[in-house]
Amino acid sequence: MRKFIRTTVCFSVVSAAFLAGGTFMKAVSADADYDSLRRFSQVLDIVEQYYVEDVKQPKLIDGALKGMLQGLDPHSTMMDKDEFKQMQETNVGKFSGIGVEITTANGIVTVVSPIEDTPAYKAGIKAGDQILSIDGKFTDQMSLSEAATLMRGKKGSELTLLVLHKNSAKPVTIKLKRDDIPYITVKSKELEEGYHWIRLTRFSENTSDDLRKELNKAQKSGEIKGLILDMRNNPGGLVDQAIKVADMFLEDGLVMSMRGRDGNDEMEYTAQKQKDDVKAPLVVLVNAGSASASEIVAGALSDRRRALIVGEKTFGKGSVQNVIPLPDGTGLKLTVALYYTPSGKSIQAEGITPDFEVLWENSREKDDDAIFVREKDLTRHLETGNNAKSKKSIQDKEAKELLKIDNQLRVALQLVKSLPTIQKIK
């Protein structure tokens, strides 16, 4: 896998006139910057002097920084010390809370997906639900970090949410108890002899290692005839983990690329042949809750014709954020690039359309924009230009029950059983 070091692009001076013009434009730009800073200083001074309550300047500055970043796009933000610490804990893999991934849609805190086997998941909170208040505090115009901080807390402590379920006209009150949220990001089960279901719930620090362990376990149990990689309601996580996961199923070639605001500033990531690369037929399950890193994996495997994509159109988050620690212990999360699938397509606000669109068992109508929240629905989202059963078959009661209630998984199993062994794409 090739690592990328950010390059500095140098421009040559082609004439004295260009140099003079450049100096003039720089002076004009400096004057405009000064006017903006002067206006900010004037407003700050007025608020300090006349606001109905005494507000300290550090609090005003913090609020201004948050507002500045949140005005850029839904994913850039300023984190205070507690928020920055919580984000680090999430990526490491454990914290205490209720277990939901959230975003903002039209100023309302909205669930991207619940984390499996957590208080939120068990309480019936689902992708697309709107969290209207947390312990009586309304979330309209609340930042994501503020909402996340309110929902976290000591294990066993209680909180009350006012939730508007998707397709519902009346909000409901849900009482929850916080619990430790361990990120068990990889789960697996043999559905039929040789056919394995592997569930990725998120991309955190150990996801690729845990996936490799599950794949090795499956290989030791016998020939892998087919795999179903389930990334439904997977909100993403660490990009490097997504690249490593895709690399397990690809022997070479491009996995993804990222481009910043300068077209020459590009990063490319390629797969490398490994002795334990998985060559079995592969189906990838996705839905509207599949976002970011999970879309990187699905996009790579789809473009490289390594897998069939089954389910519903994905969320459409094609931007990349850098987390920048600041000297005072706070942190900055800033959108720095868009990523592109191997074919050069950006999925920003577009999502990935499955090869086979299959709805959930209980769905009455085709998925539309009113049912799920996707990247394109977010305020200030970034725009872009572009059959006989063996003895072992379904003996596991849990697997049998899983297939019974999950229409998408049933279709995925039928498809992966019909796929020939997929050869290396040259």
C-alpha positions as CSV (number, residue, x, y, z in Angstrom):
1,M,0.0,0.0,0.0
2,R,1.6,3.3,-1.1
3,K,1.7,6.0,1.5
4,F,1.2,9.6,0.5
5,I,3.1,12.6,1.7
6,R,1.4,16.0,1.1
7,T,3.2,17.9,-1.5
8,T,3.8,21.6,-1.7
9,V,2.9,23.0,-5.1
10,C,5.3,25.8,-6.3
11,F,4.4,28.3,-9.0
12,S,6.9,30.0,-11.2
13,V,6.9,33.7,-11.9
14,V,6.6,34.2,-15.6
15,S,6.9,37.9,-15.9
16,A,7.6,41.1,-13.9
17,A,4.1,42.2,-14.7
18,F,2.6,39.1,-13.2
19,L,4.7,39.7,-10.1
20,A,3.5,43.2,-9.8
21,G,-0.1,42.2,-10.3
22,G,0.3,39.4,-7.7
23,T,1.6,41.9,-5.2
24,F,-1.3,44.2,-5.8
25,M,-3.8,41.4,-5.4
26,K,-2.1,40.3,-2.2
27,A,-2.5,43.8,-0.8
28,V,-6.2,43.9,-1.7
29,S,-6.7,40.6,-0.1
30,A,-4.9,41.7,3.1
31,D,-7.1,44.7,3.3
32,A,-10.3,42.6,2.9
33,D,-9.0,40.2,5.6
34,Y,-8.4,43.1,8.0
35,D,-11.9,44.5,7.4
36,S,-13.4,41.1,8.3
37,L,-11.3,40.8,11.4
38,R,-12.2,44.4,12.4
39,R,-15.9,43.7,12.0
40,F,-15.5,40.5,14.1
41,S,-13.7,42.5,16.8
42,Q,-16.4,45.2,16.8
43,V,-19.2,42.6,17.2
44,L,-17.3,40.8,20.0
45,D,-16.8,44.1,21.8
46,I,-20.5,45.0,21.5
47,V,-21.6,41.6,22.9
48,E,-19.2,41.8,25.8
49,Q,-20.5,45.3,26.7
50,Y,-24.3,45.0,26.1
51,Y,-25.4,41.3,26.2
52,V,-28.0,40.7,28.9
53,E,-25.6,38.4,30.8
54,D,-22.0,38.7,31.5
55,V,-20.2,36.4,29.0
56,K,-16.5,35.9,29.1
57,Q,-14.5,36.4,26.0
58,P,-13.1,32.8,25.8
59,K,-16.6,31.4,25.7
60,L,-17.5,33.8,22.9
61,I,-14.4,32.9,20.9
62,D,-15.1,29.2,21.3
63,G,-18.6,29.7,20.0
64,A,-17.4,31.7,17.1
65,L,-14.9,29.0,16.1
66,K,-17.6,26.3,16.3
67,G,-19.9,28.4,14.2
68,M,-17.2,29.1,11.7
69,L,-16.5,25.4,11.1
70,Q,-20.1,24.3,11.2
71,G,-20.9,26.9,8.5
72,L,-18.5,25.0,6.2
73,D,-20.1,21.6,6.0
74,P,-21.9,19.1,8.3
75,H,-18.7,17.3,9.3
76,S,-16.2,20.0,10.2
77,T,-16.3,21.0,13.8
78,M,-14.3,22.4,16.8
79,M,-14.1,20.0,19.8
80,D,-13.4,21.1,23.4
81,K,-11.2,19.0,25.6
82,D,-14.0,16.6,26.6
83,E,-15.3,16.2,23.1
84,F,-11.8,15.6,21.7
85,K,-11.2,12.9,24.4
86,Q,-14.5,11.2,23.6
87,M,-13.7,11.1,19.9
88,Q,-10.4,9.4,20.7
89,E,-12.1,6.9,22.9
90,T,-14.5,6.1,20.1
91,N,-11.8,5.3,17.7
92,V,-9.9,3.2,20.2
93,G,-13.1,1.2,20.8
94,K,-14.9,1.8,24.1
95,F,-16.9,4.5,25.9
96,S,-20.0,4.9,28.0
97,G,-23.2,6.1,26.4
98,I,-26.3,4.8,24.5
99,G,-24.7,3.8,21.2
100,V,-25.9,5.9,18.3
101,E,-24.1,7.5,15.4
102,I,-25.6,10.9,14.6
103,T,-25.5,13.7,12.1
104,T,-27.5,16.9,11.6
105,A,-30.2,17.3,9.0
106,N,-31.8,20.7,8.7
107,G,-30.6,21.7,12.1
108,I,-32.0,18.5,13.8
109,V,-29.9,15.8,15.4
110,T,-30.6,12.7,13.3
111,V,-29.6,9.1,13.7
112,V,-27.3,7.7,11.0
113,S,-27.4,4.3,12.6
114,P,-27.6,2.7,16.1
115,I,-24.7,0.5,17.1
116,E,-25.7,-3.1,17.5
117,D,-26.4,-4.6,20.9
118,T,-26.4,-1.2,22.7
119,P,-29.2,0.5,24.7
120,A,-30.3,2.6,21.7
121,Y,-30.4,-0.4,19.4
122,K,-32.4,-2.5,22.0
123,A,-34.8,0.4,22.5
124,G,-35.8,0.4,18.8
125,I,-34.0,3.6,17.7
126,K,-33.3,3.3,14.0
127,A,-31.6,5.1,11.1
128,G,-33.4,8.2,10.1
129,D,-35.0,8.8,13.6
130,Q,-34.8,12.4,14.8
131,I,-33.7,13.1,18.3
132,L,-35.7,16.2,19.3
133,S,-34.5,16.6,22.9
134,I,-32.0,15.1,25.3
135,D,-33.0,15.2,29.0
136,G,-35.4,18.1,28.2
137,K,-32.8,20.1,26.1
138,F,-34.0,20.6,22.6
139,T,-31.5,19.7,19.9
140,D,-32.5,22.1,17.2
141,Q,-29.4,24.0,16.1
142,M,-27.4,21.9,18.7
143,S,-23.9,20.9,17.4
144,L,-23.2,17.2,16.9
145,S,-20.5,17.3,19.6
146,E,-22.8,18.9,22.1
147,A,-25.5,16.3,21.5
148,A,-22.9,13.5,21.7
149,T,-21.6,14.9,25.0
150,L,-25.1,15.0,26.5
151,M,-25.8,11.4,25.5
152,R,-22.5,10.1,27.0
153,G,-22.1,9.7,30.8
154,K,-21.5,7.3,33.6
155,K,-22.5,3.6,33.1
156,G,-25.9,3.0,34.6
157,S,-27.0,6.6,34.6
158,E,-30.3,7.4,32.9
159,L,-31.3,9.8,30.2
160,T,-34.6,10.6,28.4
161,L,-34.8,11.2,24.7
162,L,-37.7,12.7,22.7
163,V,-37.6,10.8,19.4
164,L,-39.5,11.2,16.2
165,H,-39.4,7.9,14.4
166,K,-39.2,8.0,10.6
167,N,-42.6,7.8,9.0
168,S,-44.2,8.8,12.3
169,A,-46.2,12.0,12.9
170,K,-45.9,12.0,16.7
171,P,-42.7,11.9,18.8
172,V,-42.2,9.4,21.6
173,T,-40.3,9.6,24.9
174,I,-37.7,6.9,25.3
175,K,-35.9,6.3,28.6
176,L,-32.5,4.7,28.5
177,K,-29.7,3.6,30.8
178,R,-26.1,4.4,29.6
179,D,-23.8,1.4,29.3
180,D,-20.3,0.6,28.2
181,I,-20.2,0.7,24.4
182,P,-17.5,-1.7,23.3
183,Y,-17.0,-1.6,19.6
184,I,-17.2,-5.2,18.7
185,T,-16.9,-4.2,15.0
186,V,-16.8,-7.7,13.5
187,K,-19.3,-10.5,13.8
188,S,-19.6,-13.7,11.8
189,K,-21.8,-16.7,11.4
190,E,-21.8,-19.7,9.0
191,L,-25.2,-19.6,7.3
192,E,-24.8,-22.8,5.3
193,E,-21.8,-25.1,5.0
194,G,-19.0,-23.0,3.5
195,Y,-21.1,-19.8,3.2
196,H,-20.3,-17.2,5.8
197,W,-22.0,-14.0,6.9
198,I,-19.5,-11.3,8.2
199,R,-20.9,-8.2,9.8
200,L,-18.9,-5.0,10.0
201,T,-20.5,-2.5,12.4
202,R,-17.9,0.2,12.2
203,F,-14.2,0.9,11.2
204,S,-12.2,1.4,14.4
205,E,-8.5,0.7,15.2
206,N,-8.8,-3.1,15.4
207,T,-11.4,-3.8,12.7
208,S,-9.1,-5.1,10.0
209,D,-7.2,-7.3,12.6
210,D,-10.6,-8.7,13.9
211,L,-11.8,-9.3,10.4
212,R,-8.6,-11.3,9.5
213,K,-9.2,-13.4,12.6
214,E,-12.7,-14.2,11.6
215,L,-11.6,-15.1,8.0
216,N,-8.9,-17.3,9.3
217,K,-11.4,-19.1,11.6
218,A,-13.7,-19.6,8.7
219,Q,-10.9,-21.0,6.5
220,K,-9.9,-23.5,9.2
221,S,-13.5,-24.8,9.4
222,G,-13.4,-25.8,5.8
223,E,-13.5,-24.4,2.2
224,I,-15.0,-21.0,2.0
225,K,-17.5,-21.3,-0.8
226,G,-18.9,-17.7,-0.5
227,L,-18.9,-14.7,1.7
228,I,-21.5,-12.0,2.5
229,L,-19.9,-8.8,3.8
230,D,-22.6,-7.0,5.6
231,M,-22.0,-3.2,6.1
232,R,-25.6,-2.1,6.5
233,N,-26.0,0.7,9.1
234,N,-22.2,0.9,9.2
235,P,-21.5,4.7,9.7
236,G,-17.8,4.5,8.8
237,G,-14.8,5.4,10.9
238,L,-11.1,5.2,10.2
239,V,-10.2,5.5,6.5
240,D,-7.0,3.4,6.8
241,Q,-9.1,0.5,8.2
242,A,-11.4,0.7,5.2
243,I,-8.5,0.5,2.9
244,K,-7.1,-2.5,4.8
245,V,-10.4,-4.3,4.6
246,A,-10.8,-3.8,0.9
247,D,-7.2,-5.0,0.4
248,M,-8.1,-8.4,1.9
249,F,-10.3,-9.0,-1.1
250,L,-8.1,-7.4,-3.8
251,E,-4.7,-8.6,-5.0
252,D,-3.6,-5.3,-6.6
253,G,-4.8,-2.1,-8.2
254,L,-6.4,1.1,-7.0
255,V,-8.6,1.0,-3.9
256,M,-9.4,4.7,-3.6
257,S,-7.9,8.1,-4.2
258,M,-8.4,11.4,-2.3
259,R,-8.1,14.9,-3.7
260,G,-7.9,18.2,-1.8
261,R,-8.8,21.6,-3.1
262,D,-5.7,21.7,-5.3
263,G,-6.1,19.3,-8.1
264,N,-2.4,18.3,-7.9
265,D,-2.7,17.4,-4.3
266,E,-3.8,13.8,-4.6
267,M,-3.4,10.6,-2.6
268,E,-3.7,7.1,-4.0
269,Y,-4.0,3.9,-2.2
270,T,-3.4,0.5,-3.8
271,A,-3.9,-3.1,-2.8
272,Q,-1.0,-5.5,-2.4
273,K,-1.0,-9.2,-3.0
274,Q,-1.0,-11.2,0.3
275,K,-0.8,-14.9,0.8
276,D,-4.1,-14.9,2.7
277,D,-6.1,-12.8,0.2
278,V,-9.7,-14.0,0.1
279,K,-10.7,-15.2,-3.4
280,A,-14.1,-16.7,-2.6
281,P,-17.2,-15.3,-4.3
282,L,-18.3,-12.1,-2.5
283,V,-21.6,-10.2,-2.0
284,V,-21.6,-6.9,-0.1
285,L,-24.8,-5.7,1.7
286,V,-25.4,-2.0,2.1
287,N,-28.3,0.4,2.9
288,A,-28.9,4.1,3.6
289,G,-27.0,3.8,6.9
290,S,-23.8,2.7,5.1
291,A,-21.6,5.7,5.1
292,S,-18.1,7.0,4.6
293,A,-15.6,4.2,5.2
294,S,-18.1,1.5,4.4
295,E,-18.8,3.3,1.1
296,I,-15.0,3.3,0.4
297,V,-15.0,-0.5,0.7
298,A,-18.2,-1.0,-1.3
299,G,-17.1,1.4,-4.0
300,A,-13.7,-0.3,-4.4
301,L,-15.1,-3.9,-4.5
302,S,-17.8,-2.8,-7.0
303,D,-15.6,-0.8,-9.3
304,R,-13.0,-3.6,-9.4
305,R,-15.7,-6.1,-10.1
306,R,-14.7,-8.1,-7.1
307,A,-18.2,-8.2,-5.5
308,L,-21.9,-7.8,-6.1
309,I,-23.4,-4.9,-4.2
310,V,-26.9,-5.8,-2.8
311,G,-29.4,-3.8,-0.7
312,E,-30.3,-0.1,-0.9
313,K,-28.5,3.1,-2.0
314,T,-25.9,4.2,0.5
315,F,-25.7,7.4,2.5
316,G,-23.3,9.3,0.2
317,K,-20.6,10.8,2.4
318,G,-17.6,11.2,0.1
319,S,-15.6,13.6,2.2
320,V,-12.5,13.0,4.4
321,Q,-11.8,14.7,7.7
322,N,-8.5,15.3,9.4
323,V,-8.4,15.4,13.2
324,I,-5.9,18.0,14.3
325,P,-5.0,18.2,18.0
326,L,-4.4,21.7,19.3
327,P,-1.8,22.6,22.1
328,D,-4.5,23.4,24.7
329,G,-6.0,19.8,24.5
330,T,-8.9,20.8,22.2
331,G,-9.2,19.4,18.6
332,L,-10.2,20.4,15.2
333,K,-12.0,18.1,12.7
334,L,-11.7,19.6,9.3
335,T,-12.9,18.4,5.9
336,V,-9.7,18.3,3.8
337,A,-10.5,16.2,0.7
338,L,-13.1,14.2,-1.3
339,Y,-12.4,10.6,-2.0
340,Y,-13.0,8.8,-5.3
341,T,-13.6,5.2,-6.1
342,P,-11.2,3.4,-8.5
343,S,-13.2,4.4,-11.5
344,G,-12.7,8.1,-10.5
345,K,-16.3,8.6,-9.2
346,S,-17.1,10.7,-6.2
347,I,-20.0,9.5,-4.2
348,Q,-20.4,12.8,-2.3
349,A,-24.1,13.4,-1.9
350,E,-24.7,10.6,-4.4
351,G,-24.1,7.3,-2.7
352,I,-23.5,3.9,-4.2
353,T,-26.3,2.3,-6.1
354,P,-26.4,-1.5,-5.6
355,D,-26.2,-3.9,-8.4
356,F,-29.3,-5.5,-7.0
357,E,-31.7,-3.3,-5.1
358,V,-33.4,-5.4,-2.5
359,L,-35.7,-3.9,0.3
360,W,-36.0,-5.1,3.8
361,E,-38.7,-7.7,4.4
362,N,-41.2,-5.3,6.0
363,S,-40.7,-2.5,3.5
364,R,-44.0,-1.6,1.7
365,E,-42.6,0.7,-0.9
366,K,-39.3,1.6,-2.6
367,D,-36.8,3.6,-0.5
368,D,-37.0,7.3,-1.2
369,D,-35.5,10.4,0.1
370,A,-38.2,11.0,2.7
371,I,-37.5,7.7,4.5
372,F,-33.8,7.9,5.1
373,V,-31.5,10.8,5.7
374,R,-28.4,10.8,3.4
375,E,-25.5,13.1,2.9
376,K,-27.3,15.1,0.2
377,D,-30.1,15.9,2.7
378,L,-27.7,17.6,5.1
379,T,-27.5,21.4,5.2
380,R,-24.3,22.7,3.6
381,H,-23.3,19.3,2.2
382,L,-20.4,19.5,-0.3
383,E,-21.4,19.5,-4.0
384,T,-19.4,17.8,-6.7
385,G,-19.4,17.8,-10.5
386,N,-19.8,14.4,-11.0
387,N,-30.3,-25.8,-3.2
388,A,-30.0,-29.4,-1.9
389,K,-29.1,-29.1,1.8
390,S,-26.1,-30.8,3.4
391,K,-26.1,-32.2,6.9
392,K,-24.6,-29.0,8.2
393,S,-26.9,-26.7,6.3
394,I,-28.7,-24.1,8.5
395,Q,-28.3,-26.2,11.6
396,D,-27.6,-23.1,13.6
397,K,-30.9,-21.8,14.9
398,E,-29.7,-18.3,15.1
399,A,-28.6,-18.4,11.4
400,K,-32.0,-19.9,10.5
401,E,-33.9,-17.2,12.3
402,L,-31.6,-14.5,10.8
403,L,-32.4,-15.7,7.3
404,K,-36.1,-15.9,8.1
405,I,-36.5,-12.3,9.1
406,D,-33.9,-10.7,6.8
407,N,-34.9,-10.6,3.2
408,Q,-31.8,-8.8,2.0
409,L,-29.6,-11.4,3.6
410,R,-31.6,-14.3,2.0
411,V,-31.2,-12.7,-1.4
412,A,-27.4,-12.2,-0.8
413,L,-27.0,-15.8,0.1
414,Q,-28.8,-17.0,-3.0
415,L,-26.6,-14.7,-5.1
416,V,-23.3,-15.6,-3.6
417,K,-24.1,-19.3,-4.1
418,S,-24.7,-18.7,-7.8
419,L,-21.5,-16.7,-8.3
420,P,-18.5,-18.4,-9.9
421,T,-15.1,-18.0,-8.3
422,I,-14.1,-14.5,-9.1
423,Q,-10.7,-14.3,-10.8
424,K,-8.1,-11.5,-10.5
425,I,-9.2,-8.4,-12.4
426,K,-6.4,-7.3,-14.7
